[in-house]
């Protein structure tokens, strides 16, 4: 599970670095939001995979 989190952080960092090269500010903002949502999904997956009760997340 640590490998998944480390790879997710590295890939997200690389993606955020690549987003800087995009000229359109609207596209940059949308891509940053999308990358943040993907990181949130990875964190939620790790929390659920660790055995955290789903009923406490609602």
MARMIFI-347687 format. One line per field, with one value per residue: residue number from 0; residue in one letter; y, x, z of N, C-alpha, C in turn. Coordinates in pm, 1 decimal. Atoms other than C-alpha are relative to their C-alpha. Last residue first. Layout:
residues N
k	NUM  ... $
r	A  ... $
n_yy	Y  ... $
n_xx	X  ... $
n_zz	Z  ... $
ca_yy	Y  ... $
ca_xx	X  ... $
ca_zz	Z  ... $
c_yy	Y  ... $
c_xx	X  ... $
c_zz	Z  ... $
This chain:
residues 58
k	57  56  55  54  53  52  51  50  49  48  47  46  45  44  43  42  41  40  39  38  37  36  35  34  33  32  31  30  29  28  27  26  25  24  23  22  21  20  19  18  17  16  15  14  13  12  11  10  9  8  7  6  5  4  3  2  1  0 $
r	X  X  X  X  X  X  X  X  X  X  X  X  X  X  X  X  X  X  X  X  X  X  X  X  X  X  X  X  X  X  X  X  X  X  X  X  X  X  X  X  X  X  X  X  X  X  X  X  X  X  X  X  X  X  X  X  X  X $
n_yy	-62.7  -97.5  -123.4  -75.0  -86.5  28.1  -105.5  55.7  23.2  124.0  112.3  0.2  50.4  142.6  70.0  -4.2  92.2  136.2  27.2  24.5  131.8  100.8  2.1  68.2  141.8  53.8  3.3  113.3  123.4  11.4  26.0  140.8  79.6  7.3  -42.0  -145.2  -27.7  -27.3  -135.1  -94.8  -8.4  -69.4  -142.4  -56.9  -13.1  -108.0  -126.1  -24.7  -30.6  -133.2  -99.1  -17.7  -67.2  -141.3  -66.9  -17.3  -115.2  -119.4 $
n_xx	123.6  -30.7  -51.1  109.9  62.7  142.3  77.7  100.9  -62.7  -75.4  93.3  68.9  -93.6  -24.0  120.5  -1.5  -105.6  48.8  99.5  -73.2  -63.5  104.4  34.5  -110.6  8.2  113.5  -41.1  -90.5  77.8  79.0  -91.7  -39.8  118.1  19.2  136.4  17.7  121.8  -36.3  -57.3  111.2  32.6  -111.8  10.5  112.5  -41.1  -98.7  73.5  70.2  -99.0  -55.6  104.4  14.6  -120.6  4.9  109.0  -45.3  -90.0  83.0 $
n_zz	50.8  103.3  -60.9  -59.6  99.0  23.2  -64.8  -88.4  -130.5  6.8  0.3  -128.9  -101.3  22.1  -45.9  -147.0  -45.0  21.3  -104.4  -124.7  12.5  -20.1  -142.0  -67.3  32.2  -75.6  -141.2  -17.0  5.5  -123.1  -112.4  10.7  -35.0  -145.6  -31.8  5.7  76.8  138.5  10.8  15.0  141.9  65.1  -34.9  74.7  140.1  7.1  -13.5  126.2  104.6  -27.3  24.7  144.2  49.7  -39.4  72.8  138.0  2.5  0.0 $
ca_yy	888.6  803.1  638.1  378.2  266.3  125.2  171.4  -162.3  -48.5  -95.0  170.7  425.6  333.3  368.0  704.1  826.5  711.7  880.3  1204.3  1190.8  1152.5  1444.9  1660.9  1564.0  1659.6  1994.8  2067.3  1967.7  2202.5  2491.7  2438.9  2411.1  2742.2  2908.9  2819.3  2809.9  2455.4  2411.4  2444.7  2138.1  1926.0  2001.5  1911.9  1583.6  1504.5  1576.5  1360.8  1074.9  1097.4  1120.4  826.7  620.8  679.2  597.7  275.5  170.5  234.1  0.0 $
ca_xx	-2082.1  -1718.6  -1795.3  -2018.2  -1731.4  -1537.7  -1161.0  -1009.9  -680.4  -832.7  -1092.8  -829.7  -611.6  -902.1  -1000.5  -641.9  -635.3  -971.1  -847.0  -539.7  -763.4  -976.8  -665.3  -549.2  -891.1  -885.4  -536.5  -652.5  -950.2  -730.5  -477.5  -754.8  -899.2  -555.8  -479.3  -102.1  -25.0  339.2  251.9  27.3  340.6  461.5  119.4  132.0  479.2  365.3  57.1  272.1  509.0  226.0  38.8  358.6  428.0  69.3  66.5  407.7  293.7  0.0 $
ca_zz	534.9  609.0  942.4  776.4  554.0  849.0  802.7  702.9  549.0  203.5  285.8  385.3  87.1  -154.7  -4.8  -45.3  -407.6  -473.6  -315.4  -538.3  -844.0  -728.8  -692.6  -1042.5  -1181.4  -1000.5  -1136.0  -1485.5  -1463.6  -1349.5  -1627.2  -1887.5  -1773.5  -1768.0  -2133.4  -2188.2  -2076.4  -1966.0  -1597.2  -1629.7  -1685.2  -1330.9  -1188.3  -1380.9  -1246.0  -891.7  -941.0  -1075.1  -778.0  -523.7  -676.6  -693.5  -325.0  -227.8  -429.1  -296.3  59.0  0.0 $
c_yy	110.0  75.9  106.5  129.3  86.3  102.8  -24.3  103.6  -53.7  -32.9  -134.2  -118.7  -5.4  -57.2  -150.8  -72.6  -4.3  -102.6  -141.4  -30.1  -33.9  -141.4  -102.8  -8.0  -79.9  -150.0  -57.2  -10.1  -122.7  -130.6  -21.1  -37.0  -148.5  -83.4  -14.1  45.2  149.4  32.3  38.2  142.7  102.1  18.4  80.5  148.7  64.1  23.4  119.2  131.7  32.8  40.2  141.5  104.0  23.9  75.7  148.4  72.9  26.1  125.6 $
c_xx	-45.3  -121.8  33.7  47.6  -108.6  -63.7  -147.7  -80.4  -100.8  65.6  72.8  -95.5  -65.7  90.5  14.5  -121.5  4.0  102.8  -55.9  -95.5  79.3  56.2  -107.4  -26.7  109.4  -12.2  -110.7  49.0  88.5  -78.5  -76.3  93.9  33.5  -121.2  -25.0  -137.7  -30.4  -121.2  27.0  52.4  -110.4  -30.3  112.8  -16.9  -111.0  47.2  94.6  -77.8  -68.6  100.1  52.8  -106.1  -9.9  121.5  -3.4  -105.7  52.0  87.3 $
c_zz	92.2  -48.0  -102.5  65.6  60.9  -95.0  -28.9  76.3  101.0  133.8  -3.1  8.2  137.2  108.4  -17.6  56.4  151.7  45.7  -14.1  114.7  125.8  -12.1  31.4  149.7  69.7  -23.6  87.0  144.2  18.7  2.5  129.0  114.7  -2.4  42.1  151.0  48.2  8.2  -88.0  -145.3  -13.9  -24.5  -148.5  -63.2  30.9  -82.9  -141.8  -6.2  6.8  -132.2  -107.6  22.2  -33.8  -150.9  -51.9  34.7  -82.1  -140.6  0.0 $
